[in-house]
């Protein structure tokens, strides 16, 4: 029987059982900053429309996201949104027929988080960005296998509308 301390530390399993995350397909990913700290900009209004005003760090994480396509040549970033304290993106994986499937999603996300953290540290050392507390990114990330066109449409819509929901987000008032 487990004690209460070890059961509290167990993380919720989000991955599909027996699913090969290196296979071709579409994936929706969300990565959050450590302690939901607002590092990547702010949401403001242009007329009646909310939009994300990225910080220098926000621009950097977007550029690094797009660089995933050069590092892993069998993927395409379909849709993305950098929010003040998190990032959403849709990734298409499409290896040539009969080719080795390539890196699994988990490896790509790990590479991305490492690259953005290294760049952030470099920019702190250059006095471009303020220091951070221990980590840039939260441990882990959220992923969802997109299985049909309707699902893809709904996720694109969610990403597009995410800035409009910012002021209702329970993490909006997270400490900066």
C-alpha positions as CSV (number, residue, x, y, z in Angstrom):
1,X,0.0,0.0,0.0
2,X,1.3,3.4,-0.9
3,X,1.7,6.1,1.6
4,X,0.0,9.4,1.1
5,X,3.2,11.3,0.3
6,X,4.1,9.1,-2.7
7,X,0.6,9.1,-4.0
8,X,0.5,12.9,-3.9
9,X,3.7,13.1,-6.0
10,X,2.3,10.9,-8.7
11,X,1.6,12.9,-11.9
12,X,-1.5,12.5,-13.9
13,X,-0.8,10.4,-17.0
14,X,-1.9,12.3,-20.2
15,X,-0.3,10.1,-22.8
16,X,-2.4,7.6,-24.7
17,X,-1.6,4.1,-23.7
18,X,0.1,2.1,-26.5
19,X,0.2,5.1,-28.9
20,X,3.4,5.6,-30.9
21,X,4.1,9.3,-30.7
22,X,6.8,9.0,-33.4
23,X,4.2,8.2,-36.0
24,X,2.8,10.6,-38.5
25,X,-0.2,12.7,-37.4
26,X,-1.3,16.0,-35.9
27,X,-0.5,16.9,-32.3
28,X,-1.7,19.8,-30.1
29,X,0.8,20.9,-27.4
30,X,0.7,23.4,-24.6
31,X,3.7,24.3,-22.5
32,X,3.5,26.5,-19.5
33,X,6.0,28.7,-17.8
34,X,7.3,27.7,-14.3
35,X,4.8,28.9,-11.7
36,X,2.8,30.5,-14.5
37,X,5.1,33.5,-14.5
38,X,4.3,36.0,-17.2
39,X,7.5,36.0,-19.1
40,X,6.5,36.3,-22.7
41,X,4.5,39.5,-23.0
42,X,1.1,40.9,-22.2
43,X,-2.4,40.8,-23.7
44,X,-3.8,44.2,-24.6
45,X,-6.5,45.6,-26.9
46,X,-6.2,46.9,-30.4
47,X,-9.5,48.6,-30.7
48,X,-12.0,46.0,-29.4
49,X,-9.7,43.0,-30.2
50,X,-7.4,41.5,-27.7
51,X,-3.9,40.6,-28.9
52,X,-0.7,39.4,-27.5
53,X,2.1,42.0,-27.3
54,X,5.2,39.8,-27.1
55,X,8.2,40.7,-24.9
56,X,11.7,40.0,-26.2
57,X,11.4,36.6,-24.6
58,X,8.1,36.0,-26.3
59,X,9.6,36.8,-29.7
60,X,12.5,34.4,-28.9
61,X,10.2,31.5,-27.9
62,X,8.2,32.0,-31.1
63,X,11.4,32.0,-33.3
64,X,12.6,28.9,-31.5
65,X,9.3,27.2,-32.1
66,X,9.6,27.8,-35.8
67,X,13.1,26.5,-35.8
68,X,11.8,23.1,-34.8
69,X,11.0,22.6,-38.5
70,X,14.7,22.9,-39.4
71,X,15.8,20.6,-36.5
72,X,13.2,18.0,-37.2
73,X,12.6,18.0,-40.9
74,X,9.6,15.7,-40.8
75,X,7.4,18.2,-38.9
76,X,5.5,21.4,-39.7
77,X,4.2,23.9,-37.1
78,X,0.6,24.5,-38.3
79,X,-0.8,27.0,-35.8
80,X,0.6,28.6,-32.7
81,X,0.1,31.3,-30.1
82,X,2.6,32.6,-27.5
83,X,0.7,33.8,-24.4
84,X,2.2,35.7,-21.5
85,X,2.7,32.4,-19.5
86,X,2.2,29.6,-21.9
87,X,2.5,28.5,-25.5
88,X,0.1,26.5,-27.7
89,X,0.9,24.9,-31.0
90,X,-0.2,22.3,-33.5
91,X,2.5,20.1,-35.0
92,X,2.1,18.0,-38.1
93,X,4.4,15.0,-38.4
94,X,4.8,13.6,-41.9
95,X,7.7,11.3,-42.6
96,X,8.1,9.9,-46.1
97,X,6.3,6.6,-46.8
98,X,8.5,3.8,-45.6
99,X,11.0,6.1,-43.9
100,X,12.0,5.9,-40.3
101,X,9.4,7.7,-38.3
102,X,11.8,10.1,-36.6
103,X,11.9,11.7,-33.2
104,X,8.9,11.3,-30.9
105,X,7.0,14.3,-29.7
106,X,8.4,14.1,-26.2
107,X,12.0,14.4,-27.6
108,X,11.0,17.5,-29.7
109,X,9.4,19.2,-26.8
110,X,12.5,18.5,-24.6
111,X,14.8,19.9,-27.3
112,X,12.6,23.0,-27.6
113,X,12.5,23.6,-23.9
114,X,16.3,23.2,-23.6
115,X,17.0,25.5,-26.5
116,X,14.6,28.3,-25.2
117,X,16.0,28.0,-21.7
118,X,19.6,28.3,-23.0
119,X,18.7,31.3,-25.1
120,X,16.9,32.9,-22.2
121,X,20.0,32.4,-19.9
122,X,22.2,34.0,-22.6
123,X,19.9,37.0,-22.9
124,X,19.9,37.4,-19.1
125,X,23.7,37.4,-19.1
126,X,23.6,40.1,-21.8
127,X,21.2,42.1,-19.6
128,X,18.4,41.9,-22.3
129,X,16.1,39.9,-20.0
130,X,15.5,39.9,-16.3
131,X,16.7,37.0,-14.2
132,X,14.3,34.1,-13.5
133,X,13.7,31.8,-10.6
134,X,15.2,28.4,-11.2
135,X,13.2,27.4,-14.3
136,X,11.7,28.9,-17.4
137,X,9.3,26.1,-18.1
138,X,7.0,24.0,-16.0
139,X,7.9,20.3,-15.7
140,X,6.1,18.4,-18.4
141,X,3.6,19.7,-20.9
142,X,0.1,18.9,-22.2
143,X,-0.4,17.0,-25.4
144,X,-3.4,15.8,-27.4
145,X,-3.5,13.6,-30.5
146,X,-5.6,15.3,-33.2
147,X,-7.7,12.5,-34.8
148,X,-10.0,14.2,-37.2
149,X,-10.7,17.4,-39.1
150,X,-13.3,18.6,-36.6
151,X,-10.9,18.2,-33.7
152,X,-8.3,20.2,-35.7
153,X,-10.8,22.9,-36.4
154,X,-11.8,23.2,-32.8
155,X,-8.2,23.4,-31.5
156,X,-7.2,26.0,-34.1
157,X,-10.3,28.0,-33.0
158,X,-9.3,27.6,-29.3
159,X,-5.7,28.8,-30.1
160,X,-7.0,31.8,-32.1
161,X,-9.4,32.9,-29.4
162,X,-7.0,32.3,-26.5
163,X,-6.0,36.0,-26.1
164,X,-9.7,37.0,-25.7
165,X,-10.0,34.6,-22.8
166,X,-6.9,35.9,-21.1
167,X,-8.6,38.2,-18.6
168,X,-10.8,35.4,-17.4
169,X,-7.9,33.0,-16.9
170,X,-7.4,32.1,-13.3
171,X,-3.6,32.4,-13.8
172,X,-3.9,35.9,-15.3
173,X,-3.1,37.5,-12.0
174,X,0.0,35.3,-11.5
175,X,2.9,37.2,-10.1
176,X,5.2,38.8,-12.7
